[in-house]
Amino acid sequence: MIQTSRFRLTDPGRCLAVALLVVALTLLPGKTLAQDSRLQSLETTEAGRQWQAVGRLDVNGEGFCTGALIAPDVVLTAAHCLFDRESRAPIDPQSIEFLAGWRNGRASAYRSVRGAVVHPRYVYDGTLSTDRVRNDIALLQLQRPIRNTTVMPFETDRRPSKGARIGVVSYAHDRSEAPALQDVCAVMARQEGVLVMSCDVDYGSSGAPVFSFDGDTPRIVSVVSAKAEVSGQQVALGSALAEELSLLQAQLTGSKTTNQLPPGVGRVRVGERGQTGGAKFVKQ
């Protein structure tokens, strides 16, 4: 059934709704979003073994996003994690640290970031739109490759079809010390390059990898850009990778000054101090 729904869009790092967008959705028959809200903690070594290449991105000691290793020295995340909201200036990539498999104060590998590239058509202009979500991807170049047999980079895959089973591994403001896995959500719709997903994301989940389970091993098919409401129900929005990721990989490889972001891109703020101590979370 085609249903016109009103989206209330918020970034996973933002507490206030910033835009309304009317879109047409084909809802999955017989499935409610409440069925897709179960999260499995990856706090123990055994539970998190398969997901060591997902890590927390600590930004200048002021906030964090989620990222995933897709090569020994390359991390995939959301572009909006790399900008400051108040100044709308790029954040120095060298202020970011990737904590692979971060759980309860320890990581399987620690790496600082040498440089970064964002999608050349990504613009942060204070509004949240399909254009912004569609292009909300970035690659981080690590100072040194991670050569650890327990931290194996994930492969990526083409964007999933509507109805495909997917999963998300993410950190969030209420689970900043260990990630959680949700492997029972699904693609509700594909709208102008944006995936609408019945996945449970929250503040700090920006950049979290979205996995397809079609093959023998999970493969990344999107990253979390925003959360939204569809007829009062919470959903996640993500960008499709495919050609966009190839573009960024070429840009990262060919860049002679990877510590600089491309000119003319938008801006976002990272960081707001949490009220309960410990880690903070990214807020746009």
C-alpha positions, 0 to 999 in steps of 0.5 A: 500500500502506498501511503503518504507520510510526514517525516519528522527528521532529526540527526542521531546527534541532535535532540530537536527536530529541524525539518519536515518532509513529505514522502511516499512510503510503501510500508511492509505488510504485517510488520510494525516498527515496535517489532524491530526495536530489540537491541543486543548488547555487544558488551562481552568479548564473545558477543562482540567478536564479529564486530571488532571493526566497528568502533567509537570515533572520539572527536577532540574529547568533546563528542563521538560518532560511530564508524567502521573499518572498511580497509586496514587504514580507512574508516567509513562514517557520516560526513556530518560528524566532521563539522562544527555546528556553531562555527560551521567550520570543518573539524581538524581530522587529526583531533579524531581517534578511532577506538576499534571494538571499544568496550568498557574502557578498552579498545582492540586497537587505537588509531588517530586520524591523519586525514578525511574526505567527505562527499563532494556534494554534501552540504550542511546548511542548517537544514536536514533534507533528502539531499543532505542525507543522501550524501552524508558519508565520509572516509577517514584515513588512519595514521597507521593501518590496523594489522590485528587479526581480531579487527578485520575490515568489513566489505561493502555491498550494493544498496539493499532492496525494499524489504531486505533484512538489515542490521545496525551496530552502533554506540549511542548516548546511553550505551557509549561504553559498548556497542549494541546490535540490532539485526531484525530491522528492515528496509522500508523504502528507498527514496531518492537515494535515501534508505528508510529503515525500521532500525533503532538509532539514537544520539551518537549513532551517527555514522553507524554501519548498516549491514546486509546479511544476504551473504556468508558474512555481514556487509556494509550497505549504508551508514546512519545519517538521521532518525525520523518519524513516520506517522509517529513511529521512529525510523532511521535514515541512511545513505546508499553507498555504491557509486558514492563510496567509489567516488570517495575512495578515489578522492582519498587515494588521490588526495595529496593533502588528506588532512583537509576537507574539500572546499565548499562543503557544509558544517556541523557541530560535534560534542556536548558534554553529557550530564552524567559524566563519562563519554559525551555524544555528538550533537548537531 
